[in-house]
Amino acid sequence: MKRNLTIQLDADLIRRAKVIAAERGTSLSGLVTQQITELIEARDRYVTARESALEMMSAATDHGGRHWTREELYGQRLDRYGA
């Protein structure tokens, strides 16, 4: 179901947006709809990718690699820079 949305923009912004809409062969309403849709889709892709990454990280298994302690890491850094 489509509903109306009222927004307030300054005159120069409206004029410039109308030019862009005309260049793209759409209305100002169509331009706003397209931009909001793209924002929502980008956020949805981010959320999906983040959830997938978190699932993969939680399911990851330890392959016996080196485990560094905080002291070892900072000690090496301090030694390297002469502190």
MIBA-181327 format. One record per residue (C-alpha): residue number from 1; y, x, z. Coordinates in nm, 3 decimals. Layout:
> i, north, east, up
> NUM, Y, X, Z
...
// end
This chain:
> i, north, east, up
> 1, 0.000, 0.000, 0.000
> 2, 0.337, 0.141, -0.099
> 3, 0.627, 0.121, 0.144
> 4, 0.990, 0.215, 0.120
> 5, 1.144, 0.517, 0.290
> 6, 1.517, 0.563, 0.332
> 7, 1.655, 0.915, 0.361
> 8, 2.007, 1.047, 0.375
> 9, 2.102, 1.348, 0.165
> 10, 2.437, 1.493, 0.076
> 11, 2.575, 1.414, -0.270
> 12, 2.532, 1.767, -0.409
> 13, 2.168, 1.781, -0.303
> 14, 2.101, 1.444, -0.467
> 15, 2.272, 1.554, -0.788
> 16, 2.074, 1.877, -0.805
> 17, 1.746, 1.701, -0.723
> 18, 1.809, 1.446, -0.999
> 19, 1.848, 1.732, -1.247
> 20, 1.512, 1.878, -1.139
> 21, 1.347, 1.536, -1.155
> 22, 1.483, 1.480, -1.505
> 23, 1.360, 1.823, -1.617
> 24, 1.014, 1.730, -1.492
> 25, 1.025, 1.387, -1.653
> 26, 1.010, 1.193, -1.329
> 27, 1.235, 0.999, -1.096
> 28, 1.388, 1.126, -0.775
> 29, 1.137, 0.912, -0.587
> 30, 0.854, 1.064, -0.791
> 31, 0.983, 1.413, -0.720
> 32, 0.994, 1.348, -0.345
> 33, 0.646, 1.194, -0.355
> 34, 0.511, 1.497, -0.544
> 35, 0.663, 1.745, -0.299
> 36, 0.540, 1.561, 0.008
> 37, 0.194, 1.530, -0.148
> 38, 0.187, 1.905, -0.216
> 39, 0.291, 1.979, 0.145
> 40, 0.015, 1.756, 0.280
> 41, -0.248, 1.905, 0.048
> 42, -0.146, 2.262, 0.142
> 43, -0.173, 2.175, 0.512
> 44, -0.511, 2.009, 0.458
> 45, -0.638, 2.323, 0.277
> 46, -0.512, 2.542, 0.562
> 47, -0.677, 2.326, 0.829
> 48, -1.006, 2.322, 0.636
> 49, -0.999, 2.700, 0.583
> 50, -0.912, 2.763, 0.948
> 51, -1.193, 2.539, 1.072
> 52, -1.437, 2.709, 0.834
> 53, -1.328, 3.056, 0.948
> 54, -1.359, 2.960, 1.315
> 55, -1.708, 2.818, 1.253
> 56, -1.816, 3.135, 1.073
> 57, -1.675, 3.357, 1.348
> 58, -1.851, 3.159, 1.619
> 59, -2.179, 3.177, 1.425
> 60, -2.147, 3.550, 1.352
> 61, -2.405, 3.778, 1.504
> 62, -2.355, 4.123, 1.646
> 63, -2.495, 4.388, 1.411
> 64, -2.494, 4.666, 1.669
> 65, -2.163, 4.818, 1.568
> 66, -1.951, 5.036, 1.792
> 67, -1.781, 4.859, 2.082
> 68, -1.451, 5.013, 2.182
> 69, -1.298, 4.976, 2.523
> 70, -0.926, 4.925, 2.564
> 71, -0.901, 5.262, 2.738
> 72, -1.072, 5.442, 2.449
> 73, -0.845, 5.285, 2.191
> 74, -0.524, 5.352, 2.381
> 75, -0.640, 5.698, 2.484
> 76, -0.692, 5.797, 2.121
> 77, -0.353, 5.659, 2.026
> 78, -0.178, 5.841, 2.308
> 79, -0.356, 6.167, 2.221
> 80, -0.260, 6.132, 1.855
> 81, 0.109, 6.091, 1.932
> 82, 0.126, 6.347, 2.209
> 83, 0.202, 6.113, 2.496
// end
